[in-house]
């Protein structure tokens, strides 16, 4: 039996109140879900992945109006980035504010972009003219050459010779780190995982004959994708300051992992009636260690690509270890909450799972502002 879950697109919320995951749809038959939950809670073993992809949504015509104008009296003025300078935010859900309130519906409704994402906060801080084309699920190809959704050109087309500042987060979806994480949800701290045939952990599924397939992908394809992206940005915006922002910790290091582990179950007996625990952390102890190492590799690859391209890298991985969703208080990343709105026939990851919450987004904004001030202050 299989129990796949999938990210659910953020629902619009009223004003005024950031697939890495790509939206996917998976249907699970009620008997499979019931057997999985009962079997898991009584020591049973599950296996077998399942997935599907919806058709892309139509996007507004390009270019689209931005939600906010330049702030008349910004709190901070920069010497070499004067008020009104053109600022373009590129990247994936960690730039877009996936799961945060105040949706912009830009550049497509499917992007899950929020007016409270950290690029909007940076623009307000310095009085910059923001064009935000960040989009949940974006890969390096979506930034440089591919239309992620119908009607949205590659993100790099938002750049010009007039662009003075570019920020981005990229690489996580090239590695499929977040898609992998969403398939690693487990029934206990020792497994098994919901999907994966008889797999006690995701690490068990992703390592073959001692070879880490995900790590190999990061060191090769992902590294090349980030390098190509930075080169394309430099070509499209030759006079811009470019800032590559890393990813905060989703999986903590050993120092910040409690002795009892991080595991908090995403399902319990109440799930049989359609009730799911909130803000959980359903990852095996082995996968927390393994996926921390994967994130560390992604961070290292990003730093190396930025250094080679003479681009500023903002390291937010080391400084957020104490604030991963493992933390029971003070977390900057939202934990996992599941939901089923169709009689347990389909299970959704709620928007924002494993993405920065409001506190985490503010911290990312501050870290990025510090870097920009040091470059242009």
Secondary structure as GFF3:
##gff-version 3
##sequence-region A 1 377
A	DSSP	beta_strand	6	7	.	.	.	ID=ss1
A	DSSP	alpha_helix	30	41	.	.	.	ID=ss2
A	DSSP	beta_strand	86	91	.	.	.	ID=ss3
A	DSSP	alpha_helix	93	96	.	.	.	ID=ss4
A	DSSP	three_ten_helix	109	111	.	.	.	ID=ss5
A	DSSP	alpha_helix	118	126	.	.	.	ID=ss6
A	DSSP	beta_strand	129	132	.	.	.	ID=ss7
A	DSSP	alpha_helix	140	144	.	.	.	ID=ss8
A	DSSP	three_ten_helix	155	158	.	.	.	ID=ss9
A	DSSP	beta_strand	163	169	.	.	.	ID=ss10
A	DSSP	alpha_helix	172	175	.	.	.	ID=ss11
A	DSSP	alpha_helix	177	182	.	.	.	ID=ss12
A	DSSP	alpha_helix	202	206	.	.	.	ID=ss13
A	DSSP	beta_strand	207	208	.	.	.	ID=ss14
A	DSSP	beta_strand	211	212	.	.	.	ID=ss15
A	DSSP	alpha_helix	213	217	.	.	.	ID=ss16
A	DSSP	pi_helix	218	222	.	.	.	ID=ss17
A	DSSP	alpha_helix	223	236	.	.	.	ID=ss18
A	DSSP	beta_strand	241	245	.	.	.	ID=ss19
A	DSSP	three_ten_helix	254	256	.	.	.	ID=ss20
A	DSSP	three_ten_helix	269	273	.	.	.	ID=ss21
A	DSSP	alpha_helix	285	308	.	.	.	ID=ss22
A	DSSP	beta_strand	312	314	.	.	.	ID=ss23
A	DSSP	three_ten_helix	318	323	.	.	.	ID=ss24
A	DSSP	beta_strand	338	339	.	.	.	ID=ss25
A	DSSP	beta_strand	348	349	.	.	.	ID=ss26
A	DSSP	alpha_helix	358	376	.	.	.	ID=ss27
###
